[in-house]
Every structure is written in C-alpha cells, then in structure tokens.
Amino acid sequence: MTKQMHLIGFYMHSPINHSIMSWTDPEDDRVDGLATFEHWKRLARTLERGCFDGAFFADTPGGFDRYRDSLDDYVRYGVTWPCYDPMAPVSVMLAETEHLGLAVTASTSGSHPYTTVRRISTLDYMSGGRMGWNIVSGHLRGEHRALGIPQLEHDARYDHADEYMEVCYRLWNGVDQAAVLADRDGGIYADPAHVDVVDFDGEHFRCHAVPPTLPSRQGRPVLFQAGTSGRGQQFAMKHADVVFSIQPREEGMVKFVKSFNEAAAAAGRRDAPGVTFGVQCVLGGTEAEARARQVEIAERVPLDAALCRMSGTLGIDFSTLDMDTPLAEQTTDASRGMLMALASMAGDREATIRDAARIFGASTGMAQIVGTPEQVAERLETIWRASGCHGFNVTPTTNLRSVEDFVDQVVPILQRRGVFRTEYDGHTFKDTLLN
Ligand SMILES: Cc1cc2nc3c(=O)[nH]c(=O)nc-3n(C[C@H](O)[C@H](O)[C@H](O)COP(=O)(O)O)c2cc1C
C-alpha cells in the first residue's frame, strides 16, 4: 500500500475547541450538546464515516489564571470553561464506533501513574485496543492551584514525567499472555506466577501493586506527546509513538519535521515518531467566501479573551506588556514549544504579542487552511508531501457542522487523490495510525 495521510479530529470537552467564541456562532451546537451524549455519538459516527484515524481530546484541567492574575475572562468568555473531563465523551465515542481511535490528554502532574494506567487501559481493553494517551507534563499554573500542589519548574516536570512513565510501563508489561485461565470448573481465574507484583520506589512515586488491567488487543495505548522544547523532544524520543505539534505557518511545519528527524537520528531512534500538525480548515463555496469566514472567526474574539488563553498557556501576564513588542523577547517556564511556534508566525518580520494573540484567539496558533474543499484538499496534500509529516489534527470551526462539511466535502477529494483510506483495514488504533 502507498503511504497514506493520517487524519485525527481535534476537540475539547468544553464550550469551544480551539476557536474562542465559536459557541456564539449560530451554526454551532456545542453549548446544548454538552448536556447530552448524542452530540458525541454524532461526532463519532461522522468521523468513522469519514474513515478518520481517531479523535484527540486536548485538555486543560485547570483555569487560565495568568491574565490580570484572574479567572474572570476565562469564565466570562467561556475560554474552555467549563472544563469537563474528556474521559466521558471518549467512552461514549468508543461505544458508538468499531474502528475509530480515541486519544485523551492526561497530565502527569497531580495524578498517580497507577490511576492513569487504570483509567486509560480500562477503556483500551474494553474497546479492543482503540485508546491513545497524550502525555502532558502540566504547564498550567491553574491546574496546580486547583489541586493545591506546587508546580515544578520546566525541566524538572519532564524528569518527574519520565519517572511517571517508568511506573506505567511496569504496570502495562506486568501480565503475560498465559496469566488468565478463567477456569470455571477449577475455579481459578488467573495464575499469579504470570502476574508481576510491581514494587516501585522512586524519587517521586511509590507503587506496590499488580497491574490493574489486562493488556488490550494493542498491548498498551498509543502514546502521543506535545511538548517541543529541547527537553520536551528528549521526552518524546523516549516515549512517543506520535508527536503532535502546532506551527502557525507551513514553512514552520517543514522546518519542524526536518529538525525533529535530525534530533531523532542523533538520539539513536531508528524510526522517528510521526509528527501530526494541528490545522484548522476554513471552507467556503468560493475562496472569497472562505476568506470572509476566516476574518469573521478572528474578529469575533475579544482581545481580552485571546490574551487570557495565551497568558495561561505561556505563563505570562500579557496585561502588563506593550501589545506591539516582539513576542520573541519573552521567556517562559510554561509551554516553550508554543512560544517558539507563535514567535515565528509572521515569517520575515518579528511577530508582536498582538499578532500572536490574533491567531491564538482564532485557532490556538494552528495554521488555517482556507478555501474551497478542492483548494483545502490540495493544500493539505502539498503540506503533507513537502514536510513529510504523518498527518493532521483537524480542529473544527464550528461543532459539528464544520466536521460534517470536512467529512462530506474534503475527505472524498483526498480519497480520489489516493492519499487517504476509503476503508479501515485494521482493528486497533495502532493498526490504523502507525502504518
Ligand atoms: C501543540 C501542543 C499541544 C498541547 N496540548 C496540551 C494539552 O492539551 N493540555 C496540556 O495540559 N498541555 C498541553 N500542551 C503542553 C505540553 O504538553 C507541555 O507541557 C508544554 O508545552 C511544555 O513543554 P515544552 O516547553 O517542551 O513545549 C501542549 C503543547 C503543545 C506544544
């Protein structure tokens, strides 16, 4: 089979995904949908109809509290508030589908590896191996304040996360195939000789337990990682099957994959993790209509709302800074990968804080691919070929209307071009995503 593009839907369990104020759009049904299961069932059915690899839930489990040192704008504009638990829609979506993979973001701060393995691997087992985990190390101050725990500094968070993963691997690898007997006549469920007692005593974690779940059909969940500083990439080389990145410009995507593959080679990783880029496709019947839509999406975002989300993500209170100064002058202990990506968004000239806020408000920094379905399909294929990326995390402009439009209008063109599957040929998320 020739190499195929991978497509993953990209969502959050909140009134918006990645476009602030999308809930105000007359086409958008997320506000009412949040109080139902049907919203997520319909999303799952739509994605599976479009042969998507999966759906990926970002999660910011605490508030954006840096801007003016307050949570007011986070609440006022619904900037991912309320922030519901993504495990609930993920369960519903798995139950509604047979092939679709589901990835959930879970932070290594404020939870124990045993709890995380138990939650995610339970669904991985029940779904026949269709779960993924986006491992994040807790860059948000709000997450730590919510739990009343101290936030470690940037590199120490990754050291802590490395140890977290050590415990996870032991729990995932602790049951061998011969363990379960389920011998009804003999009354023996499993042979303890084939189940490890994990006895871990590390700097951050202790765990004395047998694995809480059996391995799934794919063994353990697919592992994603999204931090892209130097230390973040080291972590990715060690743990990730797929790396998720945001680059506001197409040139940035080409550069990112090249430098990432070089880093993988230098780290001795023979097969570098695939890279998927977040994109937002803005469709119109004509190019002019799509461009007008792009302007509408950006202009409905109050500057305060955009700065609230950007301040939270970058750990900088932008209310104290001149909007027309270069973003690159700032440093951060929060998301360095995101700061670097946004600082390069204006190409030849230096991006200002105002430039960055505009794209952060519209698409959380993701490149917008704007045009007719034909133009969007063509652009995706061009980026995919030029960068050598694995595929795309596609965030909608409206829920669920723009997901349906993408599946009905763009996917068939990609399929005709021979770059995207017309049916699933595996069972697990690994089968679908990692080939
Ligand atoms: C593209 C991208 C997506 C991310 N998604 C999330 C997320 O959904 N939830 C979260 O808590 N952190 C998220 N993060 C934060 C990272 O996992 C990481 O903690 C942070 O970027 C700091 O790492 P870095 O400096 O290596 O980029 C994301 C980061 C990037 C770059």
Ligand as a Chemical Component Dictionary entry (heavy atoms), coordinates in Angstrom:
data_LIG
# 
_chem_comp.id                   LIG 
_chem_comp.type                 NON-POLYMER 
_chem_comp.pdbx_formal_charge   0 
_chem_comp.three_letter_code    LIG 
# 
loop_
_chem_comp_atom.comp_id 
_chem_comp_atom.atom_id 
_chem_comp_atom.alt_atom_id 
_chem_comp_atom.type_symbol 
_chem_comp_atom.charge 
_chem_comp_atom.model_Cartn_x 
_chem_comp_atom.model_Cartn_y 
_chem_comp_atom.model_Cartn_z 
_chem_comp_atom.pdbx_ordinal 
LIG C1  C1  C 0 0.868  21.561 20.333 1  
LIG C2  C2  C 0 0.775  21.461 21.816 2  
LIG C3  C3  C 0 -0.404 20.934 22.396 3  
LIG C4  C4  C 0 -0.500 20.812 23.782 4  
LIG N1  N1  N 0 -1.652 20.341 24.352 5  
LIG C5  C5  C 0 -1.774 20.342 25.719 6  
LIG C6  C6  C 0 -2.997 19.973 26.360 7  
LIG O1  O1  O 0 -3.992 19.639 25.721 8  
LIG N2  N2  N 0 -3.029 20.028 27.705 9  
LIG C7  C7  C 0 -1.953 20.384 28.476 10 
LIG O2  O2  O 0 -2.065 20.411 29.694 11 
LIG N3  N3  N 0 -0.783 20.707 27.883 12 
LIG C8  C8  C 0 -0.683 20.723 26.535 13 
LIG N4  N4  N 0 0.493  21.093 25.961 14 
LIG C9  C9  C 0 1.643  21.392 26.840 15 
LIG C10 C10 C 0 2.786  20.421 26.687 16 
LIG O3  O3  O 0 2.436  19.100 26.840 17 
LIG C11 C11 C 0 3.937  20.780 27.595 18 
LIG O4  O4  O 0 3.597  20.577 28.941 19 
LIG C12 C12 C 0 4.318  22.225 27.437 20 
LIG O5  O5  O 0 4.253  22.602 26.075 21 
LIG C13 C13 C 0 5.727  22.461 27.946 22 
LIG O6  O6  O 0 6.617  21.752 27.169 23 
LIG P1  P1  P 0 7.616  22.393 26.103 24 
LIG O7  O7  O 0 8.198  23.609 26.744 25 
LIG O8  O8  O 0 8.550  21.263 25.886 26 
LIG O9  O9  O 0 6.806  22.744 24.868 27 
LIG C14 C14 C 0 0.596  21.214 24.582 28 
LIG C15 C15 C 0 1.755  21.736 23.983 29 
LIG C16 C16 C 0 1.854  21.859 22.623 30 
LIG C17 C17 C 0 3.125  22.423 22.041 31 
# 
loop_
_chem_comp_bond.comp_id 
_chem_comp_bond.atom_id_1 
_chem_comp_bond.atom_id_2 
_chem_comp_bond.value_order 
_chem_comp_bond.pdbx_ordinal 
LIG C1  C2  SING 1  
LIG C2  C3  SING 2  
LIG C2  C16 DOUB 3  
LIG C3  C4  DOUB 4  
LIG C4  N1  SING 5  
LIG C4  C14 SING 6  
LIG N1  C5  DOUB 7  
LIG C5  C6  SING 8  
LIG C5  C8  SING 9  
LIG C6  O1  DOUB 10 
LIG C6  N2  SING 11 
LIG N2  C7  SING 12 
LIG C7  O2  DOUB 13 
LIG C7  N3  SING 14 
LIG N3  C8  DOUB 15 
LIG C8  N4  SING 16 
LIG N4  C9  SING 17 
LIG N4  C14 SING 18 
LIG C9  C10 SING 19 
LIG C10 O3  SING 20 
LIG C10 C11 SING 21 
LIG C11 O4  SING 22 
LIG C11 C12 SING 23 
LIG C12 O5  SING 24 
LIG C12 C13 SING 25 
LIG C13 O6  SING 26 
LIG O6  P1  SING 27 
LIG P1  O7  DOUB 28 
LIG P1  O8  SING 29 
LIG P1  O9  SING 30 
LIG C14 C15 DOUB 31 
LIG C15 C16 SING 32 
LIG C16 C17 SING 33 
# 
